Amino acid sequence: MLTSVKHAGDDSLDRLDPMLTALRSIPTLREKKRGTFYRRSRAFIHFHEDPAGLFADVRFGDDFERFDVTTAARQKQLVRDIRAALADG
């Protein structure tokens, strides 16, 4: 079970802009509102902020998994992982 943290606000989403741009380029994802992406009719990825950093909740299976995306390196790795997972179906 994921703990509740604040959804990422505009300032935090600004820090994630390169990652958001990369996610927008994935054809099977649709951004319903800034920083909230859907795959088909289900929420797929959204972002949170708290004092520990920035986090992405991603639905690779039935449930969301939380990933630290505070650094550019972690953001790039998660985008690679998402691309690979979506390519596998």
N, C-alpha and C positions, 0 to 999 in steps of 0.2 A: 504494500500500500504506500503510495506516495504521500509525503507530508505536504500540507497546504502552504504555499507561499504566494506572494503577490504576483499577479500577472505583470509582465514587463510593460513599462510605460514607454512613452515616445523617446525619452533620453536613452533608455536601455536599448530600445530597438534601433536607434541611431548607431549605437556601438556595434550592433549586429548587422549593419547594412550590407557588408560584403557577403555574409552568409545568406541573408534574405534574397539578395540578387541571384546567388547561385541556386537557391531553392526555386525561385521564379522561373529558372531556365529548365526545370524538370517538367516535361510535358504532362505527366500524370498527376501533378499537384496543382491545386487551384487555391489561390490566396483569397479567402472570403473577406477578411479584414487584415490590416497590416499585422504581420507576424503570426497569423493563424491560417494554416494550410490544411486543405482537405484532399483526400484521395478517394475518388468516387464520392459517396455520400457521407463518409466518416471522417471525423477530425483525425488528422495524421500527425501534425506537429504544431506546438505553440510554445511560448517562452515565459519564463518566470524570472523575477529578480528577488534577491534578498541580500543581507549583508555579506554572505559568503560568496556571492558572485551571480553570474547569469546561468540559467539552466534551460534546457530544451526538454520537453516531454514529447517523446516520439512513440507512435503506435506501430511497432514492427510486427506485433501479433495481435492478440485480443486485448491486451492491456498496455497502458502507457509505461514507458521506461524513462527515467530521468537521466540526462547527461549534462555534465558541466561544460558550458560553452563560453567560459569567461575569457579564454585566450583565443587568438586567431588560429593557432595550431589545432586546438580542440574543435573549433568551428569547422575548419577545413576537413579534419578527419571525420567528423560526423556527416558532413555532406558527402564524402566519399562512401561512407557506410550506407547512407540512404540511397545513393545512386546504385550501389551494388545490390542492395536488398530489393529495390524496385525492378532492377533488371532481371532478377531471379523470379519475379512474379510475386 
